[in-house]
Amino acid sequence: MSLRSKVTLLCVLCILYLFVFTLPSLHSSQTIKETIEPSWRWQYDSDHASASRPVQPPYRSPPPSDNSIESSIITTTITTSTTTKNSLHNDNTNNDDFERSNLDPNEKFITFFTHSGFQNQLIQVENGILLAWYLNRTLILPRALLGEAFGWSYFGKLHLEHMLHDPIQDISMPEDTCEFYADDLSFWDIQCPDRTRYAVMPFDEIFDLSWAKQHVRIVLRERSDFEWLDEKYNIKRGGHDVPELGNGSYVDGDILFFKGDTRYDWRIFDTPRKSHRLGKYANGLDIYQLRKRKEKLIHFSSLFGTGKLPIRRPEHYTFLHTLQRSIIYRHPVVLNVADQIVNVLGGAGNFIGLHVRSSDGWFVKALPENIYNIVLQINKELESRSISSQSEMMMNLAPGSREQEEAIERQFLQQHKLDLQQCLDLAKEKRATLIYMATDARSPRSNPAFDPIWSRYPCTFTMDDLLVPSSPFWNELDSVVDSSTGSSMRKFLLPLVDATIASRGWFFIGSKGSTFSGYIYRLHDVYWANAKMEQRIQS
């Protein structure tokens, strides 16, 4: 063999050595963080996260008493296995020890933070129940927030908002949470919430979750801090072994976090396909990946959106459909007051129900168009009804001579406004259409945008028309008080009463794009489906 051939062979052997031994080790060292969890792409680069997104400050558990903040700092040592508590927690130690001794060591949990308006919170709850059912995990459910809400944000900010809105239940919580979390408020640029502008309640005090609880174990998240998860269910974070990361998905002790950096973070599919249509969502998961997880708790920052959990399997759709139809109002005062007002209107089915959203966001500008479309829908439905009954109806008047119509018109012009009793009498004779309008408008009668309804259908009434200051209904609503402030819950319950009344009409029309209108449609369908079923049973 020539010298040239020997040199060539030696070069080939060197190149092979580099490919086989050196390059794989270099690639492995560069991608070690990506191989921590092969199920999905982990966003584990804390340096990159801190450079591109705010990293939340470490949260403290509430002090053990409501004394001055400076003199009651709690000292908590968190590791993967032990947690030391301040001695002032001893009042609850026996109960906690008893509960913890009865914990199922194999029980696994799932939770998330709610945000946005009340109806959007309910959509998140439905998503949470569905996902808990998919994964056979216990759902730790936050409280419902009524009144002034806060929008979506990063995990740390949502966490702080929930801790600020937690009701003060015992001496382990600070009397002034805003003072206690002053540094965090400054970091996230959050204003201290005004307790007179909101109230919190367990969701199952407002909604009927009895069917859901037959299929999913649901427990209340009594406090939003992580220490409560440890105290109640022995769910521990990793302490200093895992750095406080920004957004992304990672494991910290017993918790698998999904901290989204967008409102539409992970879309969760019910089929294990290699590729899914993400739409406006940033990432995808499937329930089969999540079922493999061994962590005690899966904690999402949010489960926002009706498209969050797209469904392809028929049995899953059946579950969700049944779940949604089962979640109706159950608060006794809401239902009782609504029933009484429905009776004042002549009973269920004696009127058309409307919902007009008008006071925030897109709905302010869209109000005239919404009113116009609602009037058109009323006209169309009444025309359809009149054709089916082979009767003639003009404007909102049933069969009758032109003289009768003119007499009613003259009466309306003379009185400017028909009172409820007059409208009830006319509706009984099928000479007028009675309408109940639920709305968030403060003074709809003084808002010219509502004129097309009043002028075309003068027998249209709102809650303002029916609940005079001397009405006994106010006392019943005032009997429900916020446990944290002792204040009446009236203003927070009125929208629920409003919706319930509107749902009892023989026909319902809502505002385009309103999730609240969508929920009232559901209430309407469920109510009348149950009424027909009861009628068949009785006959």
C-alpha positions in Angstrom: 0.0 0.0 0.0 1.4 3.4 -1.0 2.0 6.2 1.5 -0.8 8.2 -0.1 -3.3 5.4 0.4 -2.2 5.0 4.0 -2.7 8.7 4.7 -6.2 8.6 3.0 -7.2 5.6 5.1 -6.0 7.4 8.3 -8.1 10.5 7.5 -11.2 8.4 6.9 -10.8 6.7 10.2 -10.4 10.0 12.0 -13.6 11.4 10.4 -15.5 8.3 11.4 -14.2 8.6 15.0 -15.5 12.2 15.1 -19.0 11.3 13.8 -19.4 8.3 16.1 -18.0 9.6 19.4 -17.5 13.4 19.5 -20.5 15.0 17.7 -23.2 13.0 19.6 -21.8 14.0 22.9 -21.7 17.7 21.9 -25.3 17.4 20.7 -26.4 15.7 23.9 -24.8 18.5 26.0 -26.6 21.1 24.1 -30.0 19.5 24.2 -30.0 18.0 27.7 -32.6 20.4 28.9 -34.9 19.5 26.0 -34.7 15.8 26.9 -35.9 16.3 30.5 -39.5 15.5 29.3 -39.9 13.9 25.9 -43.7 14.2 25.9 -43.8 17.8 24.7 -41.5 20.7 24.2 -40.4 22.0 27.6 -39.6 25.7 27.9 -37.0 25.2 30.5 -34.4 27.9 29.7 -34.7 30.1 32.7 -32.2 32.6 31.3 -34.2 33.1 28.2 -37.4 33.2 30.1 -36.2 35.9 32.4 -34.9 37.9 29.5 -38.1 37.9 27.5 -40.8 37.7 30.2 -41.3 38.9 33.7 -40.5 36.3 36.4 -42.8 36.6 39.4 -41.4 37.3 42.8 -41.4 34.5 45.3 -44.7 34.4 47.1 -45.0 34.2 50.8 -47.6 32.5 52.8 -49.9 34.8 54.8 -48.7 35.7 58.3 -50.0 33.7 61.3 -52.1 36.5 62.8 -53.6 39.9 62.0 -51.1 41.7 64.1 -48.6 44.1 62.5 -46.9 42.7 59.4 -43.4 43.5 60.7 -43.8 41.4 63.9 -45.4 38.3 62.4 -43.2 37.1 59.6 -43.8 33.4 59.0 -40.7 31.2 58.6 -41.3 28.3 56.3 -38.6 25.9 55.1 -39.8 24.2 51.9 -38.0 21.1 50.6 -39.3 18.2 48.6 -40.4 16.3 51.7 -40.8 18.6 54.8 -42.4 21.9 55.7 -42.0 23.7 59.0 -45.0 25.8 60.2 -45.2 28.6 62.7 -46.6 27.5 66.0 -49.6 29.9 65.7 -51.1 27.4 63.2 -51.6 24.9 66.0 -55.3 25.7 66.3 -55.9 23.9 63.1 -53.2 21.2 63.5 -55.4 18.5 64.8 -57.9 18.8 62.0 -55.2 19.1 59.4 -53.4 16.1 60.7 -56.7 14.1 60.7 -57.4 15.0 57.1 -53.9 14.4 56.0 -53.9 11.0 57.6 -57.0 10.1 55.6 -55.6 11.3 52.3 -55.4 8.7 49.5 -51.7 8.7 48.6 -52.6 7.8 45.0 -55.0 10.7 44.5 -54.0 13.1 41.8 -55.3 16.6 41.3 -55.7 19.3 38.7 -56.4 23.0 39.2 -56.2 26.4 37.4 -56.8 30.1 38.0 -60.0 31.7 36.8 -60.1 35.2 35.3 -62.3 37.6 33.2 -66.0 38.1 33.4 -68.4 35.8 35.3 -69.6 33.9 32.3 -66.1 33.4 31.0 -65.2 31.9 34.4 -68.0 29.4 34.0 -66.6 28.3 30.6 -63.2 27.7 32.3 -64.9 25.7 35.0 -66.6 23.5 32.4 -63.2 23.0 30.8 -61.7 22.1 34.1 -64.4 19.5 34.9 -64.1 18.0 31.4 -60.3 17.8 31.7 -60.5 16.3 35.2 -62.9 13.7 33.9 -60.5 12.9 31.0 -57.6 12.5 33.4 -59.4 10.9 36.4 -58.1 13.6 38.7 -59.7 15.6 41.5 -60.5 19.1 40.5 -59.4 21.8 43.0 -61.9 24.5 42.0 -61.3 28.2 42.7 -64.1 30.4 43.9 -66.4 32.4 41.5 -65.7 36.1 41.3 -68.8 38.3 40.9 -68.6 42.0 40.2 -65.4 43.7 39.2 -63.2 41.1 37.5 -59.5 41.0 36.4 -58.4 39.8 33.0 -56.0 37.2 31.8 -52.3 37.6 32.7 -49.2 35.6 33.4 -49.3 32.9 36.0 -47.7 35.0 38.7 -50.1 37.9 38.3 -53.1 35.7 38.2 -51.9 33.9 41.4 -51.5 37.3 43.1 -55.0 38.4 42.0 -56.5 35.3 43.5 -54.6 35.7 46.8 -55.8 39.3 47.0 -59.4 38.2 46.4 -59.3 35.3 48.9 -61.9 35.8 51.6 -60.5 36.4 55.1 -61.5 33.3 56.9 -59.2 32.8 59.9 -56.3 34.3 61.9 -53.8 32.6 59.6 -54.7 35.2 56.9 -53.6 38.9 57.0 -56.3 41.4 57.7 -54.8 43.7 55.1 -53.7 41.5 52.3 -52.7 44.5 50.1 -50.3 45.7 52.7 -48.9 42.2 53.1 -48.4 41.8 49.3 -47.3 45.4 48.8 -44.0 44.4 47.0 -45.9 42.1 44.7 -48.5 44.7 43.9 -45.7 47.0 42.9 -44.0 44.4 40.8 -47.1 43.5 38.8 -48.5 47.1 38.8 -51.8 46.0 40.4 -54.2 48.2 42.3 -55.5 46.9 45.6 -59.0 45.5 44.8 -61.9 47.4 46.4 -63.9 44.8 48.4 -67.1 46.7 47.9 -66.9 46.1 44.1 -66.7 42.3 44.1 -67.7 39.2 46.0 -66.4 35.6 45.9 -68.5 32.5 46.4 -68.0 28.8 45.8 -69.3 27.9 42.3 -71.5 25.2 43.7 -73.4 27.7 45.7 -74.4 29.5 42.5 -74.6 26.6 40.0 -75.9 23.1 40.2 -72.8 20.8 40.0 -74.5 17.7 41.3 -74.3 15.9 38.0 -70.7 16.8 37.6 -69.9 15.6 41.1 -71.2 12.2 40.1 -68.4 11.9 37.6 -65.6 14.0 39.0 -64.4 14.7 42.5 -64.6 18.4 43.0 -63.1 20.2 46.1 -63.0 23.9 46.9 -59.7 25.8 46.8 -60.1 27.5 50.2 -56.9 29.5 49.8 -54.8 30.4 46.7 -51.3 30.2 48.2 -49.2 27.1 47.7 -48.9 26.5 51.4 -52.6 25.6 51.5 -52.0 22.9 48.9 -49.3 21.5 51.2 -51.4 21.7 54.4 -54.5 20.3 52.8 -53.3 17.7 50.4 -49.6 17.3 51.1 -48.7 18.8 47.7 -45.2 20.2 47.9 -43.1 22.3 45.7 -39.4 21.6 45.2 -38.2 24.6 47.1 -34.7 25.8 46.1 -34.0 22.7 44.1 -36.0 24.1 41.2 -35.5 27.8 40.2 -38.5 30.1 40.0 -39.1 30.0 36.3 -41.1 32.3 34.1 -43.6 31.0 31.6 -43.6 27.5 30.2 -44.2 24.0 31.4 -42.0 22.3 34.0 -42.0 20.2 37.2 -41.5 21.7 40.6 -41.7 19.1 43.3 -45.2 17.5 43.2 -46.5 20.0 40.7 -46.4 20.0 36.9 -46.9 23.7 35.9 -48.3 25.0 32.6 -47.7 28.7 32.7 -48.9 30.2 29.5 -47.4 33.4 27.9 -50.6 34.0 26.0 -54.3 33.8 26.7 -54.5 31.0 24.1 -51.6 28.9 25.4 -52.1 25.2 25.1 -54.9 23.6 23.1 -55.8 20.2 24.6 -57.0 17.4 22.2 -58.9 14.2 23.0 -57.2 12.2 20.3 -53.4 11.3 20.1 -52.7 12.5 16.6 -49.2 13.6 15.5 -50.5 16.9 14.2 -53.5 19.0 15.3 -55.0 22.2 14.1 -53.9 24.7 16.7 -55.9 27.6 15.3 -55.1 30.7 17.5 -53.5 28.6 20.2 -49.7 28.6 20.6 -49.1 24.9 21.5 -50.9 21.6 21.6 -51.3 18.7 24.1 -53.4 15.7 24.2 -55.1 13.9 27.1 -53.1 10.7 26.5 -49.8 12.7 27.2 -51.4 14.1 30.4 -52.7 10.8 31.6 -49.1 9.5 31.7 -48.0 12.2 34.2 -47.2 11.0 37.7 -47.1 14.4 39.4 -49.6 14.8 42.2 -50.9 18.1 40.8 -51.2 19.6 37.3 -51.5 23.3 37.6 -52.6 25.4 34.6 -52.4 29.2 34.7 -55.7 29.3 32.7 -58.3 27.1 31.0 -59.8 30.0 29.0 -61.8 29.7 25.9 -64.6 27.6 24.3 -62.1 26.2 21.8 -59.6 25.1 24.5 -60.6 21.5 24.5 -61.8 20.5 21.0 -63.7 17.3 20.9 -63.6 14.5 18.2 -64.8 11.5 20.1 -68.7 11.2 20.3 -68.7 10.0 23.9 -66.7 13.0 25.0 -69.1 15.3 23.3 -72.0 13.6 25.0 -70.4 14.1 28.4 -69.7 17.8 27.7 -73.2 18.4 26.3 -74.8 16.7 29.4 -72.5 18.6 31.7 -73.3 22.0 30.2 -77.1 21.4 30.4 -76.8 20.3 34.0 -75.0 23.5 35.2 -77.9 25.8 35.9 -78.5 28.3 38.7 -79.3 26.7 42.0 -79.0 29.7 44.5 -82.3 29.6 46.4 -82.7 33.4 46.7 -82.0 33.9 43.0 -84.5 31.3 42.0 -87.2 32.4 44.4 -87.0 36.1 43.5 -87.0 35.2 39.8 -90.0 32.9 40.2 -92.0 35.7 42.0 -91.2 38.2 39.2 -92.1 35.7 36.5 -95.5 35.3 38.3 -95.9 39.1 38.2 -95.4 38.9 34.4 -98.2 36.3 34.2 -96.2 33.2 34.5 -93.6 31.4 32.4 -94.4 31.4 28.7 -96.5 34.6 28.9 -93.8 36.8 27.5 -90.8 37.0 25.2 -87.4 37.2 27.0 -84.6 39.4 25.8 -81.0 40.0 26.9 -79.4 43.3 25.7 -75.7 43.7 26.7 -74.7 47.4 26.4 -72.3 48.7 28.9 -68.8 47.5 28.2 -66.4 46.8 25.4 -67.6 46.1 21.9 -71.2 46.1 23.0 -71.3 49.8 23.6 -70.7 50.6 20.0 -72.8 47.7 18.8 -75.9 48.6 20.8 -77.9 50.3 18.0 -77.2 47.4 15.7 -78.0 44.8 18.4 -81.3 46.6 19.1 -82.2 46.7 15.4 -81.4 42.9 15.0 -83.4 42.1 18.1 -86.5 44.0 16.8 -86.2 42.2 13.5 -86.0 38.8 15.2 -89.1 39.6 17.3 -91.0 40.6 14.2 -89.9 37.4 12.4 -90.9 35.2 15.3 -94.3 36.9 15.8 -95.0 36.7 12.0 -94.1 33.0 12.0 -96.3 32.4 15.0 -99.2 34.2 13.5 -98.9 32.3 10.2 -98.8 29.0 12.0 -102.0 29.9 13.9 -103.6 31.4 10.8 -104.0 34.8 12.4 -103.1 38.3 11.5 -100.8 40.5 13.6 -99.6 43.9 12.9 -96.9 45.7 14.8 -97.3 43.8 18.1 -101.1 43.6 18.0 -103.1 40.4 17.5 -106.2 39.9 15.3 -108.6 42.8 15.5 -110.2 45.5 13.4 -108.3 48.6 12.4 -110.5 50.6 14.8 -109.2 48.5 17.7 -105.6 49.0 16.6 -106.1 52.8 16.4 -107.8 52.8 19.8 -104.8 51.1 21.4 -102.4 53.4 19.6 -104.3 56.5 20.8 -104.3 55.0 24.4 -100.5 54.6 24.1 -100.0 58.1 22.8 -102.2 59.6 25.5 -100.5 57.7 28.4 -97.0 57.6 26.8 -96.4 54.4 28.6 -98.6 51.4 29.2 -98.4 50.1 32.7 -97.9 46.4 33.5 -101.5 45.6 34.3 -102.7 47.2 31.1 -100.2 45.1 29.1 -101.2 41.9 31.0 -104.8 42.5 30.0 -103.9 43.2 26.4 -101.6 40.2 26.2 -104.4 38.0 27.7 -106.6 39.1 24.8 -103.8 38.5 22.4 -103.8 42.2 21.4 -100.2 43.0 22.6 -96.9 41.2 23.0 -95.5 41.2 26.5 -91.7 41.3 26.6 -89.2 41.2 29.5 -85.8 42.6 28.8 -82.7 41.7 30.9 -80.0 44.3 30.4 -76.9 45.7 32.1 -77.9 49.2 31.0 -78.3 51.5 34.0 -81.2 53.6 32.6 -82.5 52.0 29.4 -85.6 54.2 29.3 -83.4 57.3 29.0 -81.1 55.8 26.4 -82.3 56.6 22.8 -80.6 53.5 21.5 -83.5 51.5 23.1 -86.2 53.6 21.4 -86.9 51.1 18.6 -88.0 48.5 21.2 -90.2 50.9 23.2 -91.9 52.4 20.2 -92.5 49.1 18.4 -93.3 47.0 21.5 -94.5 49.3 24.3 -95.3 46.4 26.6 -91.6 45.8 27.2 -90.4 45.9 30.8 -87.1 45.7 32.6 -86.3 44.9 36.2 -86.2 48.7 36.9 -89.8 48.9 35.9 -90.9 45.9 38.1 -88.8 46.4 41.3 -89.9 49.6 42.9 -88.0 50.8 46.0 -90.7 49.4 48.3 -90.6 45.9 46.7 -90.3 43.1 49.2 -87.8 41.4 46.8 -85.1 43.8 47.9 -85.2 42.4 51.5 -84.8 38.9 50.3 -81.8 39.8 48.1 -80.3 41.8 51.0 -80.6 38.7 53.2 -77.6 37.3 51.3 -74.4 38.9 52.7 -70.7 38.6 51.8 -69.1 36.7 54.6 -65.9 38.8 54.3 -67.5 42.3 54.5 -71.0 41.7 55.9 -72.4 43.7 53.0 -75.4 42.8 50.9 -74.9 40.6 47.8 -77.9 42.2 46.1 -76.0 43.9 43.3 -74.0 40.8 42.5 -77.1 38.5 42.4 -79.4 40.8 40.3 -77.8 39.8 37.0 -78.5 36.2 37.8 -82.1 37.0 38.6 -82.4 39.0 35.4 -81.1 36.1 33.3 -83.4 33.6 35.0 -86.5 35.7 34.3 -85.6 36.2 30.6 -85.1 32.5 30.2 -88.7 31.8 31.2 -90.2 33.5 28.1 -91.8 31.4 25.4 -89.1 32.7 23.1 -85.7 34.2 23.9 -83.4 36.5 21.9 -79.9 37.5 23.1 -77.2 39.8 22.0 -74.8 38.7 19.3 -71.4 37.8 20.7 -72.5 37.7 24.3 -71.4 34.6 26.3 -74.0 35.6 28.9 -76.7 35.6 26.2 -75.4 32.1 25.2 -75.9 30.9 28.8 -79.5 32.3 29.0 -80.2 30.4 25.8 -79.1 27.3 27.6 -81.2 28.1 30.6 -84.2 28.6 28.3 -83.7 25.3 26.5 -83.2 23.3 29.7 -86.2 24.9 31.4 -88.7 24.2 28.6 -87.3 20.8 27.9 -87.9 19.9 31.6 -91.3 21.5 31.5 -92.3 19.4 28.4 -91.0 16.2 30.1 -93.0 16.9 33.2 -96.1 17.5 31.1 -95.7 14.2 29.3 -95.2 12.4 32.6 -98.3 14.0 34.1 -100.4 13.2 31.0 
